[in-house]
């Protein structure tokens, strides 16, 4: 059945619509970013698990960068365990919403 469908698509008889792009909603993210603010909302904050490191400020970062970073934590390409746990709990829509929220913030230094 799969081969027949693939042949019909190639022949142009059956058209497959591309997947709709997920659009982030900054307003919907307000309840979702509460877990982020405790670390990423404090200038100069350093976390101590599993080792001491400077937590980056993400306000003003591009939405694409934030989504890509969250996906990398989900897949394990980025290794910080707390972020992996948080990213694993997020859907693609959640990630897009959080990214939209932070990308609209003023960059902090």
C-alpha positions as CSV (number, residue, x, y, z in Angstrom):
1,X,0.0,0.0,0.0
2,X,2.8,2.4,0.9
3,X,4.5,1.7,-2.5
4,X,1.3,2.5,-4.4
5,X,0.8,5.7,-2.4
6,X,4.4,6.8,-3.1
7,X,4.0,6.1,-6.9
8,X,0.8,8.1,-6.9
9,X,2.6,11.0,-5.3
10,X,5.5,10.8,-7.7
11,X,3.0,10.7,-10.6
12,X,1.3,13.8,-9.4
13,X,-2.0,12.0,-9.0
14,X,-2.1,12.4,-5.2
15,X,-0.8,15.6,-3.6
16,X,0.6,15.8,-0.1
17,X,0.2,19.0,1.7
18,X,3.4,20.2,3.6
19,X,3.1,20.2,7.4
20,X,1.9,23.4,8.8
21,X,4.6,25.5,10.4
22,X,4.2,25.9,14.2
23,X,3.8,29.5,15.1
24,X,4.8,30.7,18.6
25,X,2.4,32.7,20.7
26,X,4.2,34.9,23.3
27,X,0.9,35.5,25.2
28,X,0.4,31.7,25.6
29,X,3.9,31.4,26.9
30,X,3.4,33.4,30.0
31,X,2.4,30.4,32.1
32,X,5.0,28.2,30.4
33,X,8.0,30.5,31.2
34,X,7.6,30.3,35.0
35,X,10.1,27.4,35.1
36,X,12.6,29.5,33.0
37,X,12.5,32.7,35.0
38,X,14.1,31.2,38.2
39,X,17.4,30.8,36.4
40,X,17.3,32.7,33.1
41,X,15.7,35.8,34.6
42,X,18.4,36.6,37.2
43,X,21.4,38.6,35.9
44,X,24.7,37.0,36.8
45,X,23.0,33.8,38.1
46,X,25.1,30.7,38.5
47,X,23.7,27.3,38.8
48,X,25.5,24.6,40.8
49,X,24.1,21.3,39.3
50,X,25.9,19.2,38.2
51,X,28.7,21.8,38.3
52,X,28.9,25.6,38.7
53,X,28.2,27.4,35.5
54,X,26.9,30.8,34.3
55,X,23.3,30.6,33.3
56,X,22.8,32.6,30.1
57,X,20.2,35.4,29.8
58,X,17.9,34.4,27.0
59,X,15.8,37.6,26.7
60,X,16.2,39.0,23.2
61,X,17.7,35.8,21.8
62,X,16.2,34.8,18.4
63,X,13.2,32.4,18.5
64,X,14.9,30.0,16.1
65,X,18.0,29.8,18.4
66,X,15.8,29.1,21.4
67,X,13.8,26.4,19.7
68,X,16.9,24.7,18.3
69,X,18.6,24.8,21.8
70,X,15.5,23.2,23.4
71,X,15.4,20.5,20.7
72,X,19.1,19.8,21.3
73,X,18.4,19.4,25.0
74,X,15.5,17.1,24.2
75,X,17.7,14.9,22.0
76,X,20.6,14.9,24.4
77,X,22.9,16.8,22.0
78,X,23.2,19.4,24.8
79,X,24.0,17.8,28.1
80,X,22.8,20.0,31.0
81,X,20.5,17.7,33.0
82,X,18.0,20.3,34.3
83,X,17.5,21.7,30.9
84,X,17.1,18.2,29.4
85,X,14.3,17.5,31.9
86,X,12.6,20.8,31.2
87,X,12.9,20.4,27.4
88,X,11.7,16.8,27.4
89,X,8.4,18.1,29.0
90,X,7.8,20.6,26.2
91,X,5.8,20.0,23.1
92,X,6.9,21.7,19.8
93,X,4.1,24.3,20.4
94,X,5.4,24.9,23.9
95,X,8.9,25.5,22.6
96,X,7.6,27.9,19.9
97,X,5.6,29.8,22.4
98,X,8.5,30.1,24.9
99,X,10.8,31.1,22.0
100,X,8.3,33.8,20.9
101,X,8.1,35.2,24.4
102,X,11.8,35.4,25.0
103,X,12.6,36.7,21.5
104,X,10.4,39.7,22.1
105,X,12.1,40.6,25.4
106,X,14.9,43.2,25.5
107,X,18.3,41.6,25.5
108,X,19.9,41.7,28.9
109,X,23.6,41.9,29.7
